[in-house]
């Protein structure tokens, strides 16, 4: 009689210690997920002291791929910047990342813009913010947080004393979330710049207050290079435009190896 797989075997818990059946996962399947090159992953795994920025931005990575990166990054003392923007992963990826962040003592900048890091993922991040001491910049723009997500982040930021730049723009945050952000601003004196544009706060005074935390000169936000013209993608672009003939100079895409 064939052996019946255990629940762990069918949920991948045996592969990923951070796996939680209840976490939200992506409902779509992307055609191509561009993981960083093998040599980059090996540098991360070996804790190469010269590798200080995890750049896995704009690669269509789902949560399972973010979980792999998070596992390799666990305990790394050299990483200071992480850019995972523009991937679309959900709570599963963020939850795993937060577990790794708890063991990474020097991460100062975290860009999660353009994902869908909601619910249990954002709740885990909010709890992490309460005790984080090195994180200085956090970008959560375009993540469909809504008011529930804003309330969670506000609770974490009330106790945080390290984050100086926070972006919550384009997140469908309504008055309830705006009120929580407003109360956070009353309590938090460390935060220098808060991005809140493109939300749905209807109360004018509340909207004004939520947008009032900004320095005279805006602080540029962190974004890594991204995968646009590296490695295999560069080779594809070369095949599409081998000579650039017929393409205006203004429209040509620079290709680097």
Secondary structure, DSSP 8 states (H G I E B T S, - for coil): ------HHHHHTTTT-TT--TTS---SS--S------HHHHHHHHTT-TT--EEE--SS---HHHHHHHHHHHTT-SS--EEE--S----HHHHHHHHHHHTT-TT--EEE-TTS---HHHHHHHHHHHHH-SS--EEE--SS--HHHHHHHHHHHHHH-SS--EEE--SS---HHHHHHHHHHHHH-SS--EEE-TT-----HHHHHHHT----SS---------STTSHHHHHHHHHHTSS-TT--GGG------
